[in-house]
Amino acid sequence: MAKKSRKLEEIRDMVKGLDINYEKVNLSVLNNFVTITKRLNDTRVSYKIKHNMSDIVIITLLGILANANTWNEIHCFAVSHETWLKTFLELPSGIPSHDTIQRVIAIINPTALYTSTIKYLINLINNLATQTKGKDVKSMDGKTINGSSRSELTTDKVLPTNVMSIYSHDYGMAIVQDFIEEKSNEIPMGPELIKQLNLSDSIITADALNTQKETVKAIIKAKGDYVLALKANQGTMYQEVSEYFHDADLIKELECYSETEKSHSKFIKREYYMTSNIIWITNYQEWKHIKSIGYERKTIESLNNDKKTIEERFFIISFENDIKIFADAVRKHWGIENNLHALLDIVFKEDSNTTLEKNGARNLSILKRIALNIIKLVQCFYNISLKLIRYKISMNTEQELEKIFKTINTSQIKSMLENQAEMHPLG
């Protein structure tokens, strides 16, 4: 089971029992989202513009929050709530058609759209979550949006859209991401994403595909640490590390840290080993700042029968003498799959995004990721699943959307918490 976001858990603990008087909270956060979208570069010919780009972006985001997954559903949402939308959007020519919504969303720069909104959400979180300490584990991985592909049997072959993300386990969101070109792969994208970050007090994790020398160089240049998986693609190094940890006499001399849990009728035991004795590894100096190697052995026993399976993983590590931090990084890596990729498919049906126009598919995916981050931030106030939050919004749309944006007005929530503390001091 992937570990939860530390900052969102901190916020959850802070707001337990807080009774929010929503009449006293304003909609400045929603208005700020409108302002952010107005800064996006609009490349359309000015005299032909009938609908504001910012209006269309906000309509799409709000529609996604309200359980709309397709362009037609987003258009239906906007038509149904036009009067309410006009209270904070301009809508000079009324509600745009679903084709216009798709076409305008497709011309937006995906990086600009994501970066501007995520920076704002991070600031909102930081207004409340100020106690989190220790290194943030940031996991790097790619995701394929399967619905965006087409086979040669039905039309010209179209490869699926692929997105590469770096997911922060402190914030519970991808802090940077970009799309992989059809004729490339995700390996060169890793260093490019890392260059956008200051990785002080951070550990980058990645699967074996992204365990590359250039990626390691980029991590160290950004002042970060790494825990990177090894597989057979690393040839001799993988073989040597595997043989080392499989040597019964050597491994019994190493420190071991273990964790156990019961999950879905299974008993799972994880054992971690780590050593800084690496000078014997062939060409280890080629891996910048490598300090240790690590080993995870996961034993899975079924509670219904005697079946037992063992899974093994090997790692290169840029720090030494802290096996618990190593184990924590390994466990958290799966958070990018469980808390980002899986949620996009389960909650937002991302794999059903059949938009053929690549930039349209990309920006619809980005807006779903922004919506996911928003509802994850408010989940501690709802205490229901993310999927049910979207369904609840769809049932009472205008009131629930206003509640959502008032809830993430963290400046006013912080003020309420401070007033509550003054009225009920500890002791």
TORPA-543586 format. One record per residue (C-alpha): residue number from 1; residue in three letters; x, y, z. Coordinates in Angstrom, 2 decimals. Each point is the difference from the previous one (the first is absolute). Layout:
<atoms>
num,residuo,u,v,w
NUM,ALA,X,Y,Z .
...
</atoms>
This chain:
<atoms>
num,residuo,u,v,w
1,MET,0.00,0.00,0.00 .
2,ALA,1.42,3.39,-1.01 .
3,LYS,0.61,2.49,2.76 .
4,LYS,-2.14,3.14,0.25 .
5,SER,1.05,3.57,-0.70 .
6,ARG,1.64,1.48,3.09 .
7,LYS,-1.25,3.55,-0.56 .
8,LEU,-3.57,-1.06,-0.76 .
9,GLU,0.04,-2.21,3.09 .
10,GLU,1.29,2.96,2.03 .
11,ILE,-2.92,2.08,-1.27 .
12,ARG,-2.41,-2.85,0.79 .
13,ASP,1.24,-0.10,3.61 .
14,MET,-0.25,3.79,0.32 .
15,VAL,-3.60,0.35,-1.19 .
16,LYS,-1.50,-2.89,1.98 .
17,GLY,-3.05,1.38,1.74 .
18,LEU,0.21,3.38,-1.76 .
19,ASP,-3.51,1.25,-0.81 .
20,ILE,0.37,2.30,-2.99 .
21,ASN,-2.49,2.85,-0.28 .
22,TYR,-0.03,0.15,-3.79 .
23,GLU,-2.00,3.23,-0.02 .
24,LYS,3.07,1.73,1.41 .
25,VAL,2.39,-1.41,-2.65 .
26,ASN,0.30,1.79,-3.32 .
27,LEU,0.56,-1.35,-3.52 .
28,SER,3.34,1.73,-0.53 .
29,VAL,1.70,-3.32,-0.83 .
30,LEU,-2.40,-0.63,-2.89 .
31,ASN,0.56,3.56,-1.21 .
32,ASN,3.76,-0.57,0.25 .
33,PHE,-0.31,-3.06,-2.23 .
34,VAL,-1.79,2.19,-2.53 .
35,THR,2.83,2.56,0.21 .
36,ILE,2.65,-2.72,-0.48 .
37,THR,-1.71,-1.27,-3.16 .
38,LYS,-0.22,3.54,-1.40 .
39,ARG,3.81,0.04,-0.09 .
40,LEU,0.16,-2.95,-2.41 .
41,ASN,1.21,0.91,-3.48 .
42,ASP,-2.87,0.12,-2.50 .
43,THR,1.29,-0.53,-3.55 .
44,ARG,-3.36,0.48,-1.72 .
45,VAL,-0.59,2.88,-2.45 .
46,SER,-1.43,2.71,2.23 .
47,TYR,-2.82,1.22,-2.25 .
48,LYS,-1.33,-3.55,-0.37 .
49,ILE,-0.22,-0.67,3.74 .
50,LYS,-3.55,-0.47,1.30 .
51,HIS,0.78,-1.84,3.23 .
52,ASN,2.66,0.81,2.60 .
53,MET,2.64,-2.68,0.44 .
54,SER,-0.10,0.44,3.79 .
55,ASP,-3.77,-0.57,0.03 .
56,ILE,0.42,-3.24,-1.94 .
57,VAL,2.78,-1.27,2.27 .
58,ILE,-2.03,0.68,3.15 .
59,ILE,-3.14,-1.55,-1.52 .
60,THR,2.00,-3.13,-0.81 .
61,LEU,1.59,-0.21,3.45 .
62,LEU,-3.30,0.51,1.82 .
63,GLY,-1.73,-2.47,-2.30 .
64,ILE,2.63,-2.64,0.76 .
65,LEU,-0.42,0.61,3.73 .
66,ALA,-3.76,-0.45,-0.49 .
67,ASN,0.43,-3.51,-1.45 .
68,ALA,0.24,0.91,-3.71 .
69,ASN,2.62,-2.06,-1.82 .
70,THR,-0.53,0.81,-3.70 .
71,TRP,-0.29,3.17,-2.08 .
72,ASN,-3.74,-0.54,-0.49 .
73,GLU,-0.53,-0.51,3.73 .
74,ILE,1.99,3.17,0.76 .
75,HIS,-2.16,1.95,-2.44 .
76,CYS,-3.20,-1.36,1.59 .
77,PHE,1.31,1.03,3.42 .
78,ALA,0.63,3.56,-1.22 .
79,VAL,-3.42,0.35,-1.67 .
80,SER,-1.74,-1.22,3.16 .
81,HIS,1.84,2.50,2.22 .
82,GLU,0.41,3.00,-2.32 .
83,THR,-1.70,2.46,2.36 .
84,TRP,2.28,-0.98,2.88 .
85,LEU,3.14,0.01,-2.18 .
86,LYS,-0.77,3.58,-1.08 .
87,THR,0.41,1.13,3.61 .
88,PHE,3.80,-0.37,-0.29 .
89,LEU,0.70,-0.58,-3.73 .
90,GLU,-0.51,2.47,-2.85 .
91,LEU,-1.53,-2.35,-2.63 .
92,PRO,-0.40,2.81,-2.59 .
93,SER,-1.62,-2.35,-2.56 .
94,GLY,-1.67,-2.39,2.39 .
95,ILE,1.02,-3.65,0.39 .
96,PRO,2.39,-1.28,-2.71 .
97,SER,-0.78,-3.22,-1.86 .
98,HIS,1.74,-3.23,0.97 .
99,ASP,2.09,0.26,-3.20 .
100,THR,1.11,3.51,0.94 .
101,ILE,0.86,-1.10,3.54 .
102,GLN,2.14,-2.83,-1.35 .
103,ARG,1.65,2.15,-2.68 .
104,VAL,0.93,2.82,2.42 .
105,ILE,1.27,-2.35,2.70 .
106,ALA,2.20,-1.62,-2.67 .
107,ILE,1.92,3.21,-0.78 .
108,ILE,1.14,0.62,3.58 .
109,ASN,3.62,-0.68,0.94 .
110,PRO,-0.29,-3.08,2.25 .
111,THR,3.03,0.85,2.14 .
112,ALA,-1.18,3.56,0.65 .
113,LEU,-3.48,-1.21,0.95 .
114,TYR,1.25,-2.59,2.47 .
115,THR,2.87,1.93,1.53 .
116,SER,-1.99,3.15,0.75 .
117,THR,-2.84,-1.83,1.75 .
118,ILE,2.19,-2.45,1.92 .
119,LYS,2.17,2.79,1.40 .
120,TYR,-3.16,1.65,1.31 .
121,LEU,-1.29,-3.23,1.56 .
122,ILE,3.36,-0.61,1.67 .
123,ASN,-0.17,3.49,1.53 .
124,LEU,-3.52,-0.76,1.29 .
125,ILE,1.25,-3.20,1.65 .
126,ASN,3.01,1.76,1.50 .
127,ASN,-2.31,2.55,1.63 .
128,LEU,-1.23,-2.79,2.28 .
129,ALA,2.61,-2.77,0.00 .
130,THR,3.08,1.52,1.59 .
131,GLN,1.20,-2.73,2.39 .
132,THR,1.09,-2.68,-2.50 .
133,LYS,3.71,-0.77,0.37 .
134,GLY,2.43,-2.44,-1.54 .
135,LYS,0.75,-0.88,-3.59 .
136,ASP,-2.79,-0.01,-2.57 .
137,VAL,-0.02,-3.10,-2.19 .
138,LYS,-0.67,0.98,-3.61 .
139,SER,-0.80,-2.86,-2.35 .
140,MET,0.54,0.13,-3.75 .
141,ASP,-2.03,-2.15,-2.37 .
142,GLY,-1.89,0.02,-3.30 .
143,LYS,-3.66,-0.72,-0.76 .
144,THR,-1.68,-0.97,-3.25 .
145,ILE,-3.49,1.38,-0.74 .
146,ASN,-1.26,-3.07,-1.82 .
147,GLY,-3.22,1.46,-1.39 .
148,SER,1.91,2.54,-2.09 .
149,SER,1.40,-2.65,-2.36 .
150,ARG,-1.48,-1.41,-3.24 .
151,SER,0.88,-3.21,-1.81 .
152,GLU,0.65,-0.28,-3.71 .
153,LEU,-3.09,-2.18,-0.34 .
154,THR,-2.39,2.91,0.58 .
155,THR,1.97,3.06,-1.13 .
156,ASP,3.53,1.21,-0.43 .
157,LYS,2.06,-1.33,2.86 .
158,VAL,0.23,2.47,2.89 .
159,LEU,2.31,-0.70,2.91 .
160,PRO,-1.36,0.63,3.52 .
161,THR,0.80,3.15,1.93 .
162,ASN,2.73,-0.50,2.60 .
163,VAL,0.68,2.28,2.94 .
164,MET,3.04,0.03,2.29 .
165,SER,-0.47,1.31,3.54 .
166,ILE,1.96,0.66,3.17 .
167,TYR,-2.36,-0.61,2.90 .
168,SER,0.60,1.60,3.42 .
169,HIS,-1.06,-2.24,2.89 .
170,ASP,-0.06,2.98,2.36 .
171,TYR,-2.56,1.88,-2.12 .
172,GLY,-1.80,-3.00,-1.47 .
173,MET,0.26,1.35,-3.54 .
174,ALA,2.20,0.04,-3.08 .
175,ILE,2.03,3.19,0.31 .
176,VAL,1.38,-0.10,-3.55 .
177,GLN,-1.00,-1.98,-3.07 .
178,ASP,0.38,0.01,-3.75 .
179,PHE,-1.13,-2.03,-2.98 .
180,ILE,2.21,-2.42,-1.87 .
181,GLU,0.20,0.42,-3.75 .
182,GLU,-1.15,-2.94,-2.10 .
183,LYS,3.44,-0.68,-1.49 .
184,SER,1.80,0.18,3.36 .
185,ASN,-0.22,-1.77,3.35 .
186,GLU,-0.05,1.00,3.65 .
187,ILE,3.74,-0.43,0.68 .
188,PRO,1.11,3.46,-1.30 .
189,MET,-2.99,1.67,1.68 .
190,GLY,1.14,-0.82,3.55 .
191,PRO,3.05,2.31,0.10 .
192,GLU,-2.02,2.78,-1.67 .
193,LEU,-2.68,-0.12,2.70 .
194,ILE,2.59,-0.17,2.77 .
195,LYS,1.67,3.18,-1.32 .
196,GLN,-3.19,1.91,0.88 .
197,LEU,0.31,-0.84,3.71 .
198,ASN,2.08,0.86,3.02 .
199,LEU,0.36,-3.40,1.66 .
200,SER,1.49,1.12,3.31 .
201,ASP,-1.44,-2.26,2.73 .
202,SER,-1.43,-2.31,-2.65 .
203,ILE,0.55,-3.60,-1.12 .
204,ILE,-0.78,-0.95,-3.59 .
205,THR,-1.26,-3.53,-0.60 .
206,ALA,-0.46,-1.65,-3.39 .
207,ASP,-0.43,-3.40,-1.57 .
208,ALA,2.84,-1.76,-1.78 .
209,LEU,-0.83,1.55,-3.39 .
210,ASN,0.94,3.43,1.38 .
211,THR,3.11,-1.18,1.83 .
212,GLN,2.32,1.77,-2.40 .
213,LYS,3.32,1.80,0.51 .
214,GLU,-1.35,3.26,-1.43 .
215,THR,-2.97,-0.15,2.35 .
216,VAL,2.32,-0.48,2.98 .
217,LYS,2.12,2.98,-1.10 .
218,ALA,-3.11,2.18,-0.24 .
219,ILE,-1.17,-1.03,3.49 .
220,ILE,3.35,0.82,1.61 .
221,LYS,0.24,3.32,-1.87 .
222,ALA,-3.45,0.88,1.39 .
223,LYS,1.37,-0.75,3.51 .
224,GLY,-2.11,-3.11,0.51 .
225,ASP,0.50,-3.60,1.09 .
226,TYR,-1.18,-3.12,-1.78 .
227,VAL,-1.23,-3.56,0.52 .
228,LEU,-0.12,-1.57,-3.47 .
229,ALA,-1.02,-3.53,-0.93 .
230,LEU,2.35,-2.40,-1.75 .
231,LYS,-1.00,-2.65,-2.50 .
232,ALA,1.66,-2.07,-2.68 .
233,ASN,0.23,3.03,-2.30 .
234,GLN,3.02,1.03,2.08 .
235,GLY,1.78,-3.22,-0.92 .
236,THR,3.10,-0.72,2.08 .
237,MET,-0.92,2.38,2.81 .
238,TYR,-3.38,-1.64,0.51 .
239,GLN,1.55,-3.47,-0.04 .
240,GLU,2.69,0.97,2.52 .
241,VAL,-2.44,1.67,2.41 .
242,SER,-2.40,-2.93,-0.26 .
243,GLU,2.74,-2.53,0.75 .
244,TYR,1.17,2.07,2.98 .
245,PHE,-3.40,0.07,1.71 .
246,HIS,-0.61,-3.67,-0.78 .
247,ASP,3.17,-0.99,1.85 .
248,ALA,-1.29,-1.38,3.32 .
249,ASP,3.29,0.64,1.81 .
250,LEU,0.21,3.63,-1.13 .
251,ILE,-3.62,0.98,0.58 .
252,LYS,-0.14,-1.29,3.56 .
253,GLU,2.67,2.58,0.91 .
254,LEU,-2.16,2.88,-1.26 .
255,GLU,-2.52,2.06,1.94 .
256,CYS,-3.57,-1.07,-0.79 .
257,TYR,-3.16,2.03,0.37 .
258,SER,-3.36,-1.74,-0.44 .
259,GLU,-3.68,0.90,-0.18 .
260,THR,-3.04,-2.27,0.04 .
261,GLU,-3.62,0.57,-0.91 .
262,LYS,-3.21,-1.89,-0.76 .
263,SER,-1.62,0.99,-3.28 .
264,HIS,-2.82,-1.63,-2.02 .
265,SER,0.27,-3.46,1.59 .
266,LYS,3.76,0.10,-0.29 .
267,PHE,2.79,0.34,2.51 .
268,ILE,2.80,2.16,-1.39 .
269,LYS,3.48,0.30,1.46 .
270,ARG,2.50,2.49,-1.41 .
271,GLU,3.68,-0.31,0.88 .
272,TYR,2.52,2.69,-0.88 .
273,TYR,3.78,-0.27,-0.15 .
274,MET,2.51,2.74,-0.77 .
275,THR,3.78,0.25,-0.20 .
276,SER,2.55,2.69,-0.83 .
277,ASN,2.58,-2.65,-0.94 .
278,ILE,-0.07,0.66,-3.76 .
279,ILE,3.61,0.42,-1.14 .
280,TRP,-0.02,-3.55,-1.39 .
281,ILE,-2.76,0.82,-2.51 .
282,THR,1.28,0.28,-3.56 .
283,ASN,-0.01,3.64,-1.21 .
284,TYR,-1.99,1.24,3.02 .
285,GLN,1.82,3.36,-0.37 .
286,GLU,-2.00,0.64,-3.17 .
287,TRP,-3.09,0.58,2.15 .
288,LYS,0.34,3.48,1.45 .
289,HIS,-0.09,0.21,3.79 .
290,ILE,-0.94,-3.66,0.50 .
291,LYS,0.54,-0.88,3.67 .
292,SER,-1.91,-3.25,0.59 .
293,ILE,-1.94,-2.86,-1.49 .
294,GLY,-3.25,-1.38,1.38 .
295,TYR,-2.23,-3.04,-0.12 .
296,GLU,-3.71,-0.51,0.65 .
297,ARG,-1.38,-3.52,0.47 .
298,LYS,-3.78,-0.21,0.16 .
299,THR,-1.54,-3.27,1.20 .
300,ILE,-3.71,-0.45,-0.71 .
301,GLU,-1.90,-2.79,1.74 .
302,SER,-3.63,-0.76,-0.76 .
303,LEU,-2.20,-0.42,3.08 .
304,ASN,-2.30,-2.31,-1.97 .
305,ASN,2.63,-2.56,-1.05 .
306,ASP,3.67,-0.77,0.38 .
307,LYS,1.08,1.94,-3.08 .
308,LYS,3.06,2.18,0.56 .
309,THR,1.67,2.32,-2.51 .
310,ILE,3.17,2.06,0.31 .
311,GLU,0.64,3.22,-1.93 .
312,GLU,3.43,1.64,-0.08 .
313,ARG,1.24,3.45,-1.00 .
314,PHE,3.49,1.51,-0.04 .
315,PHE,0.98,3.68,0.21 .
316,ILE,2.81,2.51,-0.28 .
317,ILE,-0.06,2.71,2.67 .
318,SER,1.68,3.40,0.40 .
319,PHE,0.14,-0.07,3.82 .
320,GLU,1.16,-2.43,2.67 .
321,ASN,-0.71,-1.23,3.51 .
322,ASP,-3.76,0.66,0.05 .
323,ILE,-1.88,-3.15,-0.84 .
324,LYS,-3.37,1.36,1.18 .
325,ILE,0.17,2.91,-2.45 .
326,PHE,0.92,-2.49,-2.74 .
327,ALA,-2.97,-2.21,0.90 .
328,ASP,-2.33,2.99,0.15 .
329,ALA,1.08,1.15,-3.47 .
330,VAL,-0.52,-3.46,-1.47 .
331,ARG,-3.51,-0.30,1.48 .
332,LYS,-1.01,3.49,-1.04 .
333,HIS,1.02,-0.49,-3.62 .
334,TRP,-3.21,-1.91,-0.65 .
335,GLY,-1.97,3.09,1.02 .
336,ILE,0.33,1.44,-3.49 .
337,GLU,-1.85,-3.04,-1.34 .
338,ASN,-2.59,-0.39,2.77 .
339,ASN,-0.62,3.66,0.86 .
340,LEU,0.34,1.55,-3.46 .
341,HIS,-0.20,-2.36,-2.98 .
342,ALA,-2.63,-2.34,1.43 .
343,LEU,-2.15,2.86,1.30 .
344,LEU,0.02,1.71,-3.41 .
345,ASP,-1.43,-3.17,-1.52 .
346,ILE,-2.41,-0.93,2.82 .
347,VAL,-1.28,3.46,0.94 .
348,PHE,0.39,1.92,-3.29 .
349,LYS,-0.11,-2.82,-2.59 .
350,GLU,3.17,1.32,-1.62 .
351,ASP,0.47,-3.14,-2.09 .
352,SER,-3.36,0.79,-1.60 .
353,ASN,1.35,3.28,-1.40 .
354,THR,-0.37,-0.70,-3.73 .
355,THR,0.95,3.48,-1.24 .
356,LEU,2.05,-0.49,-3.15 .
357,GLU,1.46,3.53,-0.10 .
358,LYS,3.13,-0.45,2.10 .
359,ASN,0.09,3.36,1.74 .
360,GLY,-3.71,-0.26,0.76 .
361,ALA,0.55,-3.42,1.61 .
362,ARG,2.99,1.36,1.91 .
363,ASN,-1.77,3.04,1.39 .
364,LEU,-3.12,-1.95,0.94 .
365,SER,2.33,-2.35,1.89 .
366,ILE,1.66,2.97,1.70 .
367,LEU,-3.31,1.51,1.09 .
368,LYS,-1.00,-3.38,1.45 .
369,ARG,3.25,-0.03,1.96 .
370,ILE,-0.68,3.50,1.31 .
371,ALA,-3.53,-1.07,1.00 .
372,LEU,1.42,-3.08,1.71 .
373,ASN,2.36,2.19,2.05 .
374,ILE,-2.87,2.26,1.04 .
375,ILE,-2.26,-2.80,1.24 .
376,LYS,2.90,-1.73,1.76 .
377,LEU,0.56,3.25,1.89 .
378,VAL,-3.63,0.16,1.15 .
379,GLN,-0.46,-3.72,0.65 .
380,CYS,0.79,0.38,3.70 .
381,PHE,-3.01,2.33,0.31 .
382,TYR,-2.35,-2.41,-1.80 .
383,ASN,1.27,-3.31,1.46 .
384,ILE,-1.23,-1.96,-3.02 .
385,SER,1.74,-1.44,-3.05 .
386,LEU,1.22,2.25,-2.80 .
387,LYS,-2.46,-1.62,-2.40 .
388,LEU,-2.89,0.72,2.37 .
389,ILE,1.12,3.63,0.36 .
390,ARG,-0.38,0.44,-3.77 .
391,TYR,-3.38,-1.72,0.10 .
392,LYS,-1.14,2.20,2.87 .
393,ILE,1.04,3.10,-1.96 .
394,SER,-2.05,-1.22,-2.99 .
395,MET,-3.13,-0.27,2.18 .
396,ASN,0.16,3.52,1.46 .
397,THR,2.46,1.61,-2.37 .
398,GLU,0.05,3.72,0.68 .
399,GLN,-0.14,-0.24,3.79 .
400,GLU,2.59,-2.78,0.15 .
401,LEU,2.43,1.72,-2.40 .
402,GLU,-0.19,3.19,2.07 .
403,LYS,0.59,-2.10,3.11 .
404,ILE,3.05,-1.61,-1.64 .
405,PHE,1.65,3.32,-0.82 .
406,LYS,-0.87,1.47,3.37 .
407,THR,1.52,-3.06,1.67 .
408,ILE,3.33,0.50,-1.78 .
409,ASN,0.07,3.65,1.04 .
410,THR,2.71,-0.99,2.44 .
411,SER,0.68,3.54,1.20 .
412,GLN,-3.50,0.27,1.44 .
413,ILE,0.02,-3.61,1.24 .
414,LYS,3.28,0.76,1.79 .
415,SER,-1.59,3.06,1.60 .
416,MET,-2.90,-2.15,1.24 .
417,LEU,2.45,-2.52,1.47 .
418,GLU,1.87,2.78,1.80 .
419,ASN,-3.23,1.44,1.39 .
420,GLN,-1.04,-3.46,1.16 .
421,ALA,3.36,-0.44,1.75 .
422,GLU,-0.44,3.35,1.78 .
423,MET,-3.48,-0.97,1.18 .
424,HIS,1.08,-3.47,1.14 .
425,PRO,3.66,0.19,1.08 .
426,LEU,1.77,-3.23,0.90 .
427,GLY,0.12,-0.71,3.69 .
</atoms>
